[in-house]
């Protein structure tokens, strides 16, 4: 079932950018298995951090250097003792596990989705 329709101006309020994962740390304090990610969005935005429950399909080695899509204009959110600054985007697989969204080829970090 689709959500209620929104206007194009509403879509433009969500700032979705591409960035490259530059650091991955375990997050053992999380309620569900997760990683702490550092993502570089280029010189205009810089690096931002988040936690992500993506341990089912990804290891630190497969995440480092990977480009991901993320919402960069949500306010920071406290997740346990960690402050999340972005929301990395993905779709659920058949088991409800996150599959990350990223460009099909390398693009400049910080590029805005349109």
N, C-alpha and C positions, 0 to 999 in steps of 0.2 A: 504494500500500500504506500503510495507516494504521500509526501507531506503537502500541506497547503501551499498554493502558489505564492511566490514572492516576486517583488519587482526587481528589475536589474540594479537599481540603486541599493537594495538590500544586499545583493550578491557582492557588490563592490565594497561594502563595509568589511567583508571578511578578507583579510590580507593573507593570501596563501603564497608562500615563497618556496623556492628550492634551495637546499643547502647540502653541504657535504659533512657526513659524520666524521669527526676528527678524534673523538675519544669515546670509549665505552668502558664503563665500570660496572661490576656487579652491584646489586642493590639488595643485600640480604635482609634488610629491615622491612622491606615491602611486604604487604599482606599476601600478594600473589607474586610469583617469580617475575623479576623485572631487571632492566638495565638502566643505569644513568647514562644518558647520551649528551655529548657536546656536539653541536652542529654549527658549522661556519656558513653564514649567509652573505659573505662578502663584505667589502669595506663599508658599505652604506649602513648595514644592520649589525654586522659583527657576529660574534659567537653567542649562542644561547644554549641553555641546558634544559633537559626534560627527563622524566622517567617514562619508560615504555614497557608494557607487558608483552614483549615480543620474543621471549626465550624459546618458544616452541619451534619456530622456523629459522631463527637467526642465532649465530654465535658472535662473540666480539670480532673475530677475524672476518666474518662475512659482512659485518656492518661497517667496519673501518673503511673509509673512502667511498662509501655508497652515498649516492645522492637521494634525498628524501624530500617529500612535500610536507609542509607544516604551516599551521596557522601561527602567525607571529604577532598578532595584535590582540590576543586575549590578555587580560591582566595576569600577573604571576599568581600561581596557586600553590599553597603549602600542601605537600604530600608527605606526611610524616615529618621527618626532620629535614626534608629536601624541598627546595623551592623550584617548582617547574615554571619555565618562562615561555614555553611554546607547546603546541599540540601537534605531534607527528601524526600523519594521516595514513590510514590503511583501510582495507576491506576485510570482512570475515571470510575465512575459508569454510568448507562444509562442516567443520567441527567448531566454528566460532572463534578460531585462532586468527590473530592479526597477520595480514599480508600487506606489507608496506607499499605505498604509492611512491613512484619516482619516475623521472623522465626515461624514455626508451633509449636516449643517447645523452652524452654529457652536454650540459648547458652551463652558462655562467651562474655561479652561486649568487643568490639574491634575486634572481628573476621572478617576477610576479606572474602567477597563473592568470590566464585569460582565455 
